Amino acid sequence: MIRTNLKIAATALAVASAFASTAYAAGFQLTEQSALALGRAYAGVGVDGTDVSGMYYNPATMTLHPGTQVQLGAVGVGLNLEYVGHDGNYKENGRATEEVLPHGYISHQINDTTWVGLALTIPYGLATEYDSNWKHQELGTDAKITVINFNPNFAWKATDTLSFGAGIALQYVDAKFGVGADLGTLSNNQYQGRIHNEYSADGFTWGFNVGMMWAPTDNLRFGVSYRSETKHKTNGTLKTSSNGMVGMAGGHAFSLDSMLSGSRDASVTVSGPAWAMFNAAWDVNDYLSLYATFRWADWSSFKSLETEIDNFDVQGLSSYNPLLGGVLTQMSNIENDWVDTYLYSLGYDFRVNSFWTLRGGVAYETSAIGDPKKRTALIPDADRWWFAIGSSFHWTKDFQTDIGFAHLHGVHERSLYDHRPAELGGTGEQVGKFRHLDAYLLGVQMQYRF
């Protein structure tokens, strides 16, 4: 058995959920675990005390919810990733269909100081799909990932002002991605043919989350929380399809289909980054509350992925045909060099009356892409602004529904560059730009208190 370690970009594997595709997130981290908090761009999430999704962001905040409470909801996502070639004559768009990110929570107060809860969420994901023969298929053709988070939590109210919480995150990932190559383009028409690799795999892992909440007054609350990195060792299959002919040493020509096509066992480790969050909430009066959030995510630890592929001797192929070997390596050897990301958010709730609450928020989130020349089509990513509005309807003292809407608008650097090494004709020059990197999010949920 031959095992070849190949580095594959995190971008190629970082992509959406079983029930949903991504909401155009920093790296592939999804913030959308609450439809209510979506309406204020997730400012003050958790310490706001308005829904039990806070246990995902900070488990200590369960102590704000007496009795037993159930919450079910979802956030729908639509993407616009409009790409234009540098000459203006070529256009493409990531074709991921509109999808849904579900979430569910239950919290229960055992006694005056102890709470338990369970969160079911989609913490990471993104979905992108281009035509398999699109012009820059070497930068990716499609990608999708499922990360389901099953998260039991515990909270302890140490004093009237101080609470602590912790949880165990049990996660399942199901991932696939595709990348292709046009040999005619790469060889100046010396060869003709196409190669496409499709990787699919799944795996399980676990992590943890902890949090603390301090409420110095009845109207002021602060929270600090941390969620650990999760490393998923996935096992699956690399399926290669190809057509055309190439020359090999000795002057012989070989069919790409007979040489490469087929399925091989493969494995890859994909990680969700550690992150930390600070939240604040101020109930100004009976009508108005103000919120703030700061979040850091450790994307700088996620520079590349190491994949092992059985019975795929790229080095051996390179000795017979350097161009072919170089193409296969290029298809699986994309570096990220990502950087840490930061989210800054401000928002408000305005309680019009006992039935109706209005809210809004704005946020700014930085991109995980440190070197724009290493941006891929699968996760184009860019700095983004969030603009959000929402509302709650309190039908009874125990039952309410919440709705939130947000527009995420990508700004600053949004270009794609030629990633190919010089020996494959790469120039490192700009090949085009994403004219639009936008996401539209609509969330709905219900809450019931027993």
C-alpha positions as CSV (number, residue, x, y, z in Angstrom):
1,M,0.0,0.0,0.0
2,I,1.3,3.4,-0.9
3,R,0.2,6.4,1.2
4,T,1.0,9.9,0.0
5,N,0.6,12.8,2.3
6,L,-1.0,15.7,0.4
7,K,-1.8,19.1,1.8
8,I,-5.3,20.2,0.9
9,A,-6.7,23.7,1.6
10,A,-9.0,24.1,4.5
11,T,-11.1,26.0,2.0
12,A,-11.7,22.8,0.0
13,L,-13.1,21.0,2.9
14,A,-14.8,23.8,4.9
15,V,-18.3,23.7,3.6
16,A,-21.9,23.4,4.9
17,S,-24.1,21.3,6.9
18,A,-26.3,18.2,6.6
19,F,-29.4,20.3,6.8
20,A,-27.9,23.5,5.5
21,S,-25.3,25.3,3.7
22,T,-23.3,28.1,5.0
23,A,-24.2,31.6,5.9
24,Y,-21.0,33.1,4.3
25,A,-19.0,33.0,7.5
26,A,-15.5,33.9,8.6
27,G,-13.5,30.9,7.6
28,F,-16.4,28.4,7.8
29,Q,-17.6,29.2,11.3
30,L,-21.3,29.7,11.6
31,T,-22.7,32.1,14.2
32,E,-26.3,31.4,13.3
33,Q,-27.5,29.4,16.3
34,S,-30.4,31.6,17.2
35,A,-33.1,33.3,15.0
36,L,-33.8,35.8,17.8
37,A,-30.2,36.9,18.2
38,L,-29.8,37.1,14.4
39,G,-32.1,40.1,14.6
40,R,-29.5,42.1,16.4
41,A,-26.4,40.7,14.7
42,Y,-25.7,38.5,17.7
43,A,-24.9,41.4,20.0
44,G,-25.0,40.4,23.7
45,V,-26.0,36.8,22.8
46,G,-26.4,34.7,25.9
47,V,-26.3,37.5,28.5
48,D,-29.3,39.0,26.9
49,G,-31.5,36.4,28.6
50,T,-34.1,36.5,25.8
51,D,-33.7,32.9,24.7
52,V,-31.9,29.7,25.8
53,S,-29.6,29.5,22.8
54,G,-27.2,31.3,25.1
55,M,-26.1,27.9,26.4
56,Y,-24.2,27.4,23.1
57,Y,-22.4,30.8,23.3
58,N,-22.0,30.7,27.1
59,P,-23.4,27.8,29.2
60,A,-23.4,29.9,32.4
61,T,-26.3,32.0,31.0
62,M,-28.7,29.1,31.5
63,T,-29.1,30.6,35.1
64,L,-31.1,33.4,33.5
65,H,-33.9,31.0,32.6
66,P,-36.1,29.6,35.5
67,G,-38.0,26.4,35.1
68,T,-37.9,24.4,31.9
69,Q,-37.7,25.9,28.5
70,V,-37.7,24.5,24.9
71,Q,-36.6,26.3,21.8
72,L,-36.8,25.2,18.2
73,G,-35.9,27.2,15.1
74,A,-34.0,27.6,11.9
75,V,-32.1,30.2,9.8
76,G,-32.5,30.2,6.1
77,V,-29.5,31.2,4.0
78,G,-29.2,32.6,0.4
79,L,-25.8,33.5,-1.1
80,N,-24.7,35.7,-4.0
81,L,-21.1,35.0,-5.0
82,E,-20.9,36.8,-8.3
83,Y,-17.5,36.3,-10.0
84,V,-16.2,38.3,-13.0
85,G,-13.0,37.5,-14.9
86,H,-10.4,40.3,-15.1
87,D,-11.3,41.0,-18.7
88,G,-15.0,41.2,-17.9
89,N,-16.0,38.5,-20.4
90,Y,-16.3,35.6,-18.0
91,K,-18.9,35.4,-15.2
92,E,-19.7,32.7,-12.7
93,N,-21.7,32.3,-9.5
94,G,-21.4,29.8,-6.6
95,R,-24.6,27.9,-7.2
96,A,-25.3,26.6,-3.7
97,T,-29.1,26.4,-3.4
98,E,-30.8,28.2,-0.5
99,E,-30.6,26.0,2.5
100,V,-31.6,25.9,6.2
101,L,-29.6,25.9,9.4
102,P,-31.8,24.3,12.2
103,H,-31.2,24.6,15.9
104,G,-32.8,23.2,19.0
105,Y,-32.4,23.7,22.8
106,I,-33.9,22.5,26.1
107,S,-32.9,23.9,29.5
108,H,-34.1,22.7,32.9
109,Q,-33.6,24.2,36.4
110,I,-32.9,21.4,38.9
111,N,-32.9,23.6,42.0
112,D,-32.0,27.2,43.0
113,T,-28.4,26.8,41.9
114,T,-28.2,24.1,39.3
115,W,-29.3,24.0,35.6
116,V,-28.8,21.4,32.8
117,G,-29.4,21.8,29.1
118,L,-28.9,20.3,25.7
119,A,-28.1,22.2,22.4
120,L,-28.3,20.7,18.9
121,T,-26.7,23.1,16.4
122,I,-24.7,23.4,13.2
123,P,-21.5,25.2,14.3
124,Y,-19.5,25.0,11.0
125,G,-20.3,25.0,7.3
126,L,-20.4,26.5,3.9
127,A,-21.7,25.2,0.5
128,T,-20.4,26.2,-2.9
129,E,-21.0,24.7,-6.3
130,Y,-19.7,25.9,-9.7
131,D,-19.9,24.3,-13.1
132,S,-17.5,21.3,-13.2
133,N,-15.9,22.8,-16.3
134,W,-15.7,26.4,-15.1
135,K,-12.7,28.4,-16.1
136,H,-10.9,28.2,-12.7
137,Q,-11.8,24.6,-11.7
138,E,-8.3,24.2,-10.2
139,L,-9.5,26.6,-7.5
140,G,-12.4,24.3,-6.7
141,T,-15.7,23.1,-8.3
142,D,-17.9,22.2,-5.3
143,A,-17.7,21.6,-1.6
144,K,-20.1,20.7,1.2
145,I,-19.7,19.6,4.8
146,T,-22.0,18.6,7.6
147,V,-21.0,19.4,11.2
148,I,-23.7,18.5,13.7
149,N,-23.0,19.5,17.3
150,F,-24.7,17.6,20.2
151,N,-23.9,19.6,23.3
152,P,-25.0,18.7,26.9
153,N,-24.4,21.7,29.3
154,F,-24.4,22.4,33.0
155,A,-24.6,25.7,34.9
156,W,-24.1,26.6,38.5
157,K,-25.2,29.8,40.2
158,A,-22.5,30.4,42.7
159,T,-23.9,33.6,44.1
160,D,-26.6,36.1,43.2
161,T,-24.2,37.8,40.8
162,L,-21.9,35.1,39.6
163,S,-22.6,32.0,37.5
164,F,-20.4,29.3,35.8
165,G,-21.1,26.8,33.1
166,A,-19.5,24.0,31.1
167,G,-20.4,21.6,28.4
168,I,-19.2,18.7,26.2
169,A,-19.5,19.0,22.5
170,L,-20.0,15.7,20.6
171,Q,-19.7,16.4,16.9
172,Y,-20.3,14.5,13.6
173,V,-18.8,15.7,10.3
174,D,-19.8,14.6,6.8
175,A,-17.7,16.3,4.1
176,K,-17.0,16.3,0.4
177,F,-15.2,18.6,-2.0
178,G,-14.2,18.6,-5.6
179,V,-11.4,20.1,-7.6
180,G,-10.6,19.8,-11.3
181,A,-8.0,20.5,-14.0
182,D,-8.0,21.2,-17.7
183,L,-4.9,19.7,-19.1
184,G,-5.2,21.6,-22.4
185,T,-5.0,24.9,-20.5
186,L,-2.2,23.8,-18.3
187,S,0.0,22.3,-21.1
188,N,-0.6,25.0,-23.7
189,N,-2.6,22.4,-25.6
190,Q,0.3,19.9,-25.6
191,Y,-2.3,17.4,-24.0
192,Q,-6.0,17.3,-24.1
193,G,-8.2,16.1,-21.3
194,R,-9.8,16.8,-17.9
195,I,-9.3,15.4,-14.4
196,H,-11.7,15.8,-11.6
197,N,-11.2,14.6,-8.0
198,E,-14.2,14.2,-5.6
199,Y,-13.4,13.5,-1.9
200,S,-16.1,12.4,0.5
201,A,-15.8,11.2,4.1
202,D,-17.2,11.4,7.6
203,G,-16.0,11.1,11.3
204,F,-16.7,11.9,14.9
205,T,-14.9,14.0,17.6
206,W,-15.5,15.9,20.7
207,G,-14.6,19.1,22.4
208,F,-15.7,21.3,25.3
209,N,-17.1,24.7,26.2
210,V,-17.0,26.8,29.4
211,G,-18.3,30.2,30.4
212,M,-18.8,32.7,33.3
213,M,-21.4,35.4,33.8
214,W,-21.3,38.3,36.2
215,A,-24.3,40.5,37.0
216,P,-23.1,43.3,39.3
217,T,-26.6,44.9,39.2
218,D,-30.1,43.7,38.2
219,N,-29.7,45.7,34.9
220,L,-26.1,44.9,33.9
221,R,-24.6,41.6,32.8
222,F,-21.2,40.5,31.4
223,G,-20.2,37.2,30.0
224,V,-16.9,35.5,29.0
225,S,-16.9,32.1,27.3
226,Y,-14.5,29.7,25.5
227,R,-15.1,26.8,23.1
228,S,-12.3,24.4,22.3
229,E,-10.9,23.4,19.0
230,T,-12.4,20.2,17.5
231,K,-10.3,18.0,15.3
232,H,-12.3,15.6,13.0
233,K,-10.3,12.6,11.6
234,T,-12.5,11.7,8.7
235,N,-12.2,8.5,6.6
236,G,-13.7,8.1,3.2
237,T,-13.1,7.9,-0.6
238,L,-11.3,9.8,-3.3
239,K,-13.1,9.3,-6.6
240,T,-11.2,10.4,-9.7
241,S,-12.8,10.8,-13.1
242,S,-10.7,11.7,-16.2
243,N,-10.6,11.7,-20.0
244,G,-8.0,12.3,-22.7
245,M,-4.5,11.1,-23.5
246,V,-1.1,12.0,-22.2
247,G,2.4,11.0,-23.1
248,M,4.7,9.1,-20.7
249,A,8.4,8.4,-20.7
250,G,9.5,6.3,-23.7
251,G,7.1,8.1,-26.0
252,H,4.1,6.1,-25.2
253,A,0.6,7.6,-24.9
254,F,-1.8,6.5,-22.2
255,S,-5.5,7.0,-21.5
256,L,-6.1,9.2,-18.5
257,D,-9.3,7.2,-17.8
258,S,-7.4,3.9,-17.5
259,M,-4.6,5.4,-15.6
260,L,-6.4,7.6,-13.0
261,S,-10.1,6.9,-12.9
262,G,-11.5,5.0,-9.9
263,S,-12.0,5.2,-6.2
264,R,-9.3,5.1,-3.5
265,D,-9.5,5.1,0.3
266,A,-8.5,8.4,1.9
267,S,-8.5,10.2,5.2
268,V,-8.2,13.8,6.2
269,T,-8.2,15.7,9.5
270,V,-10.4,18.9,9.5
271,S,-10.5,21.2,12.5
272,G,-13.0,23.7,13.9
273,P,-11.0,26.5,15.6
274,A,-11.1,27.4,19.2
275,W,-12.9,30.7,20.0
276,A,-13.5,33.1,22.9
277,M,-16.4,35.6,23.3
278,F,-17.1,38.6,25.5
279,N,-20.7,39.8,25.8
280,A,-22.4,42.6,27.7
281,A,-26.1,43.6,28.3
282,W,-27.6,46.7,29.8
283,D,-31.3,47.0,30.5
284,V,-31.5,50.8,30.3
285,N,-35.2,50.9,31.4
286,D,-38.4,48.9,31.0
287,Y,-38.4,49.5,27.2
288,L,-34.8,49.6,26.0
289,S,-31.8,47.2,26.3
290,L,-28.4,47.6,24.7
291,Y,-26.0,44.9,23.8
292,A,-22.4,44.3,22.7
293,T,-20.3,41.3,21.6
294,F,-16.6,40.7,20.8
295,R,-15.5,37.3,19.5
296,W,-12.0,36.0,18.6
297,A,-11.5,32.8,16.5
298,D,-8.2,31.0,16.2
299,W,-8.1,30.5,12.5
300,S,-4.4,31.0,12.3
301,S,-3.9,27.5,13.6
302,F,-5.6,26.2,10.4
303,K,-3.1,26.8,7.7
304,S,-3.6,23.5,5.7
305,L,-4.9,20.0,5.9
306,E,-3.0,16.8,5.7
307,T,-4.7,14.0,3.6
308,E,-3.6,10.4,3.2
309,I,-4.6,8.7,0.0
310,D,-4.1,4.9,-0.5
311,N,-2.6,3.5,-3.7
312,F,-2.1,6.9,-5.3
313,D,1.6,7.3,-6.2
314,V,1.8,10.9,-7.3
315,Q,5.6,10.9,-7.1
316,G,5.8,7.9,-9.4
317,L,3.5,9.5,-12.0
318,S,5.7,12.6,-11.8
319,S,8.8,10.6,-12.8
320,Y,6.9,9.4,-16.0
321,N,5.2,12.7,-16.8
322,P,6.2,15.7,-14.8
323,L,3.3,17.8,-16.0
324,L,0.7,15.2,-15.0
325,G,2.3,14.7,-11.6
326,G,2.4,18.5,-11.1
327,V,-1.2,18.8,-12.0
328,L,-2.3,16.1,-9.5
329,T,-0.2,17.7,-6.8
330,Q,-1.6,21.1,-7.6
331,M,-5.1,19.7,-7.3
332,S,-4.4,18.6,-3.8
333,N,-1.8,21.0,-2.5
334,I,-3.4,24.4,-1.8
335,E,-2.1,26.3,1.2
336,N,-4.3,28.6,3.2
337,D,-2.2,30.6,5.7
338,W,-5.3,31.8,7.3
339,V,-5.3,34.4,10.2
340,D,-7.4,34.9,13.3
341,T,-10.8,36.5,12.9
342,Y,-12.7,39.0,15.0
343,L,-16.4,39.9,15.3
344,Y,-17.6,43.2,16.8
345,S,-21.3,43.7,17.3
346,L,-23.7,46.2,18.8
347,G,-27.5,45.9,19.1
348,Y,-30.6,46.8,20.9
349,D,-34.1,45.5,22.0
350,F,-37.0,47.9,22.2
351,R,-40.1,46.5,24.0
352,V,-43.0,48.3,22.4
353,N,-45.5,46.6,24.8
354,S,-46.0,43.3,26.6
355,F,-46.7,41.6,23.2
356,W,-44.2,43.1,20.8
357,T,-40.4,43.6,20.9
358,L,-38.4,45.2,18.1
359,R,-34.6,44.8,17.7
360,G,-31.7,45.7,15.5
361,G,-28.0,45.4,15.2
362,V,-24.8,46.0,13.2
363,A,-21.6,44.0,13.2
364,Y,-18.2,43.9,11.5
365,E,-16.4,40.6,11.0
366,T,-12.9,40.2,9.7
367,S,-11.9,37.6,7.1
368,A,-9.8,34.5,7.8
369,I,-7.8,35.0,4.6
370,G,-4.4,36.5,5.4
371,D,-2.9,36.3,1.9
372,P,-5.5,37.4,-0.8
373,K,-3.4,35.5,-3.4
374,K,-4.4,32.2,-1.6
375,R,-8.1,32.8,-1.7
376,T,-10.1,30.0,-3.3
377,A,-13.4,29.9,-5.1
378,L,-14.9,27.4,-2.5
379,I,-14.5,29.8,0.4
380,P,-13.9,33.2,-1.2
381,D,-14.3,34.9,2.2
382,A,-13.8,38.6,2.9
383,D,-14.3,41.2,5.6
384,R,-18.0,41.8,6.0
385,W,-20.6,44.0,7.5
386,W,-23.8,42.7,9.2
387,F,-27.0,44.7,9.1
388,A,-29.8,43.1,11.1
389,I,-33.4,43.6,12.2
390,G,-35.9,41.4,14.1
391,S,-38.9,41.1,16.3
392,S,-40.5,38.9,19.0
393,F,-44.2,38.2,19.6
394,H,-45.2,37.2,23.1
395,W,-48.5,35.3,22.5
396,T,-48.8,34.3,26.2
397,K,-46.4,34.5,29.2
398,D,-45.1,31.1,28.3
399,F,-45.1,31.1,24.5
400,Q,-43.4,33.4,22.0
401,T,-42.2,33.4,18.4
402,D,-39.1,35.3,17.1
403,I,-38.0,36.4,13.7
404,G,-34.7,37.9,12.5
405,F,-33.3,39.0,9.2
406,A,-29.7,40.0,8.3
407,H,-27.8,41.1,5.2
408,L,-24.0,40.2,5.2
409,H,-22.1,42.4,2.8
410,G,-18.5,41.5,1.8
411,V,-16.1,44.4,1.5
412,H,-12.4,45.2,0.7
413,E,-10.2,42.6,-1.0
414,R,-12.3,40.0,-3.0
415,S,-10.0,39.0,-5.9
416,L,-9.0,35.5,-7.1
417,Y,-5.4,34.9,-8.2
418,D,-3.6,32.3,-10.3
419,H,-2.5,29.7,-7.7
420,R,-0.6,27.4,-10.1
421,P,3.1,27.0,-9.6
422,A,5.4,28.4,-12.2
423,E,6.2,25.0,-13.7
424,L,2.5,24.7,-14.6
425,G,2.3,28.2,-16.1
426,G,1.3,30.0,-13.0
427,T,1.8,33.8,-12.9
428,G,0.4,34.7,-9.5
429,E,-1.6,37.4,-11.2
430,Q,-5.2,38.4,-10.6
431,V,-7.6,36.4,-12.8
432,G,-10.8,37.9,-11.6
433,K,-12.8,39.3,-8.7
434,F,-16.0,38.5,-6.8
435,R,-18.1,41.5,-7.6
436,H,-20.6,40.5,-4.9
437,L,-20.0,38.5,-1.8
438,D,-23.4,38.7,0.0
439,A,-25.5,36.5,2.2
440,Y,-29.2,37.0,3.1
441,L,-30.4,35.3,6.3
442,L,-33.9,34.8,7.6
443,G,-34.6,33.1,10.9
444,V,-37.7,31.9,12.7
445,Q,-38.1,30.2,16.0
446,M,-40.5,29.4,18.8
447,Q,-40.0,29.2,22.6
448,Y,-42.1,27.6,25.2
449,R,-41.7,27.8,29.0
450,F,-43.1,25.0,31.2
